[in-house]
Amino acid sequence: MLWPRWIWLRALGLIFLSAFYSLAFQITGLNGPNGILPAREYLPELREAVGPIKALWYAPTLFWLSSSDAALIAVVLLGALASVLLTANIAPRACIAIALVCFLSFVGAAQDFASYQSDGMLLEAAFISLFLAPKGFRPRLGDTQPPRFAVFLLIWEWFRIYFESGVVKILSGDPQWRSLTAMDHYYENGPLPSWVGWYVQQELPHGFHAATVVLTFVLELVVVLLAFAPRRARIACFLIVTPFQAAIILTANYAFLNYIVLCLGVLLLDDEFLKRPQASGLSLQAKPNYLRTAILVWILYSTVVLAPGLSRALPRPLVWPAIALEPLRIANRYGLFAVMTENRYEIEFQGSRDGKTWTPYPFRYKPQDPRAAPGIYAPYQPRFEWNQVLLPLLLASAAHAEKAWVFEPGQSLVSVELGPAKARLSATSLAVKGRIHELDGGAVEAEIRLAASSFTTGSAERDRKLDRDGEIVFEGRAPPPGKDGTLHLKGTLSVHGVSRAVDIPVQVVRAGGRAFGHASFILALRQFGLPLDDARIDVDAGLRPEDGALASR
């Protein structure tokens, strides 16, 4: 495994370099102080919403130190330098660590511009490769064989990218996959098609596209299982799947995603197949390392419990180890093209000097002019244009689906401050139940239930005097948030069977696939028949998507 490791690590360096090269031209426009989603605004809002410790965990990024244009570019250049040195096999472990931290810094602060599965693939592969890479400044092939567990986990990642993509196609129930018509629209409706894909779409008959649907299922669900078979079967698996991946690269531009998958496949081979002899004395196995094994077992466990269709069925505590790793994006759930798009929608930006004559702004990479052939430019990733392709699809489907959020265990707190005595009541999210439904256009519907018995004053004697029977229930709706991001939940609050209309302003921040809300308001308790002064209510809520352990990337 010395030469497959050597090839993979050189490929990893080139993939990292392509990612940082792309960011060098985009990061200030995406997340700079004057960018579309400035990190300078996002990070303080996150810290205000969840506190400094949680904020650092939910957004692990060097840009907490500075998010100026100069800082953004410096991190990208540092990552690019580490990528070049990794490609040259200079201090590979240190270079992987530096590139990993730099790219994670971008992902942690990029918000909607780092919501792709390819980003998680690269971070997961790089983190595992820290344990795969040989020690030393110029290690050449290395003085020991790579740890078998690290090799296994990289092959496991390669396998999951295929297999889980096949599984989600089945679980989605998409009629196009079942009727063998999914590939009829695939080439034209991919995010950024290539000119090769245009010809495949236009010139080849339905029979070819139907056959590729069958081939896709066979490869994703059956052939990739050979990755865990004896040597000859693994080599056969590589020889079958690699041309399939190369064809995907030629017919579409999916940034560096397919290059990761293509290059990980090299680990299915060995030195004998590559006809490269091992240097003398290099057959020693890596020494056991219990910390390394514990970390890799944690990653393996997390990827198993996150498997499509499994995470929903498991008790929530079993998924917590995976949730803990989610901000780092080093243990992911994959699944490509669960539902195939039938139509292509485009957003066009236009500008005018007089308000009468409007001129379209041309995009460099996204198809726009029907007379111009699309290009081949992957692994370069134009993130703004990529989002402009995905946004119309989200808008088109918004009327047919809504996103439900539920309270994250241990991440919510309701505090009540009573009258001039400043007595305090508190209830944790263990007792908070309900759902927040995000509707078309940004409107929100909420149903929240809180067991009155969950409140505690910190004093057993005072707790016995409280009327803590029944539930406190809020049901309401909020229009789309205003410019300041505030949601105004208007509805009915019921306490001990007495209901009153309330208007609750809520500040919402999104991070790491989750949402965090903060509300602070005054409640007149006498309206509910309680002989108490007005109370100040403070709510800090952590929410996660209801339809899975983690938000999809």
Residue pairs with C-beta under 8 A, 6 or more apart in sequence:
1 145
1 146
1 151
1 267
1 270
1 271
2 141
2 142
2 145
2 146
2 271
2 276
2 278
2 282
3 141
3 271
3 274
3 276
4 266
4 267
4 268
4 269
4 270
4 271
4 274
5 132
5 133
5 134
5 141
5 142
5 146
5 151
5 267
6 89
6 141
7 263
7 266
8 129
8 132
8 154
8 263
8 264
8 266
8 267
9 86
9 89
9 92
9 96
9 129
9 132
9 133
10 86
10 87
10 89
11 259
11 263
11 266
12 86
12 96
12 125
12 126
12 129
12 263
13 83
13 84
13 85
13 86
13 87
13 88
13 95
13 99
14 83
14 87
15 122
15 256
15 259
15 260
15 263
15 379
16 79
16 82
16 83
16 86
16 99
16 103
16 122
16 126
17 80
17 83
17 84
17 87
18 256
18 259
18 379
18 380
19 79
19 103
19 122
19 256
19 379
19 381
20 76
20 77
20 79
20 80
20 83
20 99
20 102
20 103
21 80
21 380
22 255
22 379
22 380
22 381
22 382
22 383
23 76
23 106
24 73
24 76
24 77
24 80
26 382
26 383
26 384
27 72
27 73
27 76
27 106
28 34
28 35
28 69
28 72
28 73
29 35
29 36
29 384
30 36
30 37
30 110
30 113
30 383
30 384
31 37
31 38
31 39
31 42
31 63
31 67
31 72
31 106
31 109
31 110
31 111
31 113
32 38
32 39
32 67
32 68
32 69
32 72
33 40
33 67
33 68
33 69
36 113
36 384
37 110
37 111
37 112
37 113
38 67
39 61
39 63
39 67
39 72
39 109
39 110
40 67
40 68
42 59
42 109
42 111
42 509
42 511
43 55
43 59
43 61
43 63
43 64
43 67
43 109
45 509
46 55
46 58
46 59
46 509
46 511
46 516
47 55
48 509
48 518
49 55
49 507
49 509
49 516
49 517
49 518
49 540
50 58
50 509
50 511
50 516
50 540
50 542
55 511
56 64
57 327
58 327
58 511
58 512
58 514
59 108
59 109
59 327
59 511
59 512
60 104
60 105
60 108
60 327
60 328
61 104
61 105
61 106
61 107
61 108
61 109
62 71
62 75
62 101
62 102
62 105
63 71
63 72
63 75
63 105
63 108
63 109
65 71
67 109
75 102
75 105
75 106
76 102
76 106
78 98
78 102
79 98
79 99
79 102
79 103
82 94
82 95
82 96
82 98
82 99
82 102
83 95
83 99
85 91
85 95
86 92
86 95
86 96
86 99
89 138
89 139
89 140
90 137
90 138
91 136
91 137
92 133
92 134
92 139
93 130
93 133
93 134
93 135
96 126
96 129
96 130
96 133
97 130
99 126
100 123
100 126
100 127
100 130
103 119
103 122
103 123
103 126
104 123
104 328
104 329
106 114
107 114
107 119
107 123
107 329
108 114
108 327
110 383
111 510
111 511
112 387
113 383
113 384
113 387
114 383
115 553
116 255
116 257
116 386
116 553
117 257
117 332
117 334
117 335
117 336
117 553
118 254
118 255
118 256
118 257
118 260
118 381
119 329
119 553
120 329
120 332
120 334
120 553
121 157
121 161
121 257
121 260
121 261
121 332
121 334
122 256
122 260
123 328
123 329
123 330
124 157
124 299
124 329
124 330
124 331
124 332
125 154
125 157
125 260
125 264
127 299
127 328
127 330
128 150
128 153
128 154
128 157
128 296
128 299
128 330
129 150
129 154
131 147
131 149
131 150
131 292
131 295
131 296
132 146
132 147
132 150
132 151
132 154
133 139
133 142
134 141
134 142
134 143
134 144
134 146
135 142
135 143
136 142
136 143
140 279
141 278
141 279
141 282
142 282
143 281
143 282
143 284
144 282
144 284
144 285
144 286
144 287
145 282
145 283
145 284
145 285
145 286
146 286
147 286
147 289
147 292
148 285
148 286
149 292
149 293
149 296
150 292
150 296
151 267
153 296
153 299
153 300
154 264
154 267
155 227
155 228
155 264
155 267
155 268
156 300
156 303
157 264
157 303
158 224
158 227
158 261
158 264
158 265
158 267
158 268
159 224
159 225
159 227
159 228
160 303
160 307
160 334
161 261
161 334
161 336
162 219
162 220
162 224
162 241
162 261
163 220
163 221
163 224
163 225
164 307
164 308
164 333
164 334
164 335
165 220
165 334
165 335
165 336
165 337
165 338
166 216
166 217
166 220
166 221
167 221
167 307
167 308
167 309
167 335
168 308
168 335
168 336
168 338
169 177
169 217
169 220
169 337
169 338
170 177
171 308
171 309
171 338
172 338
172 339
174 182
174 338
174 339
174 340
176 182
176 184
176 185
176 339
176 340
176 342
177 213
177 217
177 340
180 209
180 210
180 213
180 214
181 206
181 209
181 210
181 213
182 213
182 337
182 340
183 209
183 210
183 212
183 213
183 216
183 340
184 206
184 209
185 340
185 341
185 342
185 343
186 201
186 209
186 337
186 340
187 193
187 197
187 198
187 200
187 201
187 251
187 252
188 197
188 198
188 201
188 344
189 340
189 341
189 342
189 343
189 344
190 197
190 252
190 253
190 254
191 252
191 253
191 254
191 386
191 389
191 390
192 252
192 253
192 254
192 365
192 366
192 367
192 374
192 378
192 382
192 385
192 386
192 389
193 201
193 251
193 252
193 253
193 367
193 374
194 250
194 251
194 252
194 253
194 374
194 375
194 376
195 373
195 374
195 375
195 376
196 250
196 251
196 376
197 250
197 251
197 252
197 374
198 373
198 374
200 251
215 244
219 240
219 241
219 244
223 237
223 240
223 241
224 237
224 241
226 233
226 234
226 236
226 237
227 234
227 237
227 268
229 237
231 270
234 268
234 269
235 268
235 269
235 273
237 268
238 265
238 266
238 268
238 269
241 265
242 262
242 265
245 258
245 261
245 262
245 265
246 262
248 254
248 258
249 258
249 259
249 262
249 378
250 376
252 378
253 365
253 374
253 375
253 376
253 377
253 378
254 378
255 378
255 379
255 380
255 381
255 386
256 378
256 379
256 381
258 378
259 378
259 379
271 277
271 278
298 321
298 325
298 331
299 325
299 330
299 331
301 321
301 322
302 321
302 322
302 325
302 331
303 322
303 331
303 332
303 333
304 310
305 311
305 314
305 318
305 319
305 321
305 322
305 549
306 319
306 322
306 331
306 332
306 333
306 549
306 550
307 333
308 333
308 335
311 319
311 322
311 333
311 548
311 549
311 550
312 547
312 548
312 549
316 409
319 549
322 331
322 549
322 550
323 544
323 549
323 550
325 331
326 512
326 513
326 550
327 512
329 553
332 553
333 548
333 549
333 550
333 552
335 552
341 393
343 396
345 392
345 393
345 395
345 396
346 366
346 367
346 368
346 389
346 392
347 388
347 391
347 392
348 360
348 361
348 368
349 360
349 361
350 358
350 359
350 360
350 361
351 358
351 359
351 361
352 358
352 359
360 368
362 368
362 369
363 385
363 388
364 382
364 385
365 375
365 377
365 380
365 382
365 385
366 382
366 385
366 388
366 389
367 374
398 440
398 441
399 440
402 437
402 438
402 439
402 440
403 437
403 438
403 545
403 546
403 547
404 435
404 436
404 437
404 438
404 545
404 546
404 547
405 435
405 436
405 437
405 438
405 515
405 543
405 544
405 545
405 546
406 434
406 435
406 436
406 543
406 544
406 545
406 546
407 429
407 432
407 433
407 434
407 541
407 542
407 543
408 429
408 514
408 542
408 543
408 544
409 429
409 430
410 428
410 429
410 430
410 542
411 429
411 541
411 542
412 428
412 429
412 432
412 539
412 540
412 541
412 542
413 426
413 427
413 428
413 429
413 538
413 539
413 540
414 426
414 427
414 432
414 450
414 537
414 538
414 539
415 424
415 425
415 426
415 537
415 538
415 539
416 424
416 425
416 426
416 455
416 535
416 536
416 537
416 538
417 423
417 424
417 535
417 536
417 538
418 424
418 425
418 525
418 532
418 533
418 535
419 532
419 533
419 534
419 535
420 533
423 457
423 462
424 457
424 458
425 455
425 456
425 457
425 466
426 455
426 456
426 458
427 450
427 451
427 454
427 455
427 456
428 454
429 541
429 542
430 454
431 450
431 451
431 453
431 454
432 448
432 449
432 450
432 541
433 448
433 449
433 450
434 446
434 447
434 448
434 449
434 474
435 446
435 447
435 546
436 444
436 445
436 446
436 448
436 543
437 444
437 445
437 446
438 444
439 445
441 480
442 480
442 481
443 477
443 478
443 479
443 480
444 477
444 478
444 487
444 489
445 476
445 477
446 474
446 475
446 476
446 477
446 478
446 489
446 491
447 473
447 474
447 475
448 473
448 474
448 475
449 471
449 472
449 473
450 471
450 472
450 473
451 471
451 472
452 467
452 468
452 469
452 470
452 471
452 472
452 495
452 496
453 468
453 469
454 468
455 463
455 466
455 468
456 463
457 463
457 466
467 496
469 496
470 496
470 497
471 494
472 493
472 494
472 495
473 493
473 494
474 489
474 491
474 492
474 493
474 494
474 502
474 504
475 491
475 492
476 489
476 490
476 491
476 492
476 502
476 504
477 489
477 490
477 491
478 487
478 488
478 489
478 490
478 506
479 488
481 487
481 508
482 488
485 507
485 508
485 509
486 505
486 506
486 507
487 505
487 506
487 507
487 508
487 517
488 503
488 504
488 505
488 506
489 502
489 503
489 504
489 505
489 506
489 519
490 501
490 502
490 503
490 504
491 501
491 502
492 499
492 500
492 501
492 502
493 499
493 500
493 501
493 502
493 523
495 525
495 528
495 530
496 528
496 529
496 530
498 527
498 528
498 529
500 527
500 528
502 521
502 523
504 519
504 521
505 519
505 521
506 517
506 518
506 519
506 539
507 517
507 518
507 519
508 515
508 516
508 517
509 515
509 516
509 517
510 516
513 544
513 545
513 550
513 551
513 552
513 553
514 542
514 543
514 544
514 545
514 551
515 542
515 543
516 540
516 541
516 542
516 543
517 539
517 540
517 541
517 543
518 538
518 539
518 540
518 541
519 537
519 538
519 539
519 541
520 536
520 537
520 538
520 539
521 536
521 537
522 534
522 535
522 536
522 537
523 534
523 535
523 536
523 537
524 534
525 532
525 533
525 534
525 535
526 532
526 534
544 550
544 551
545 551
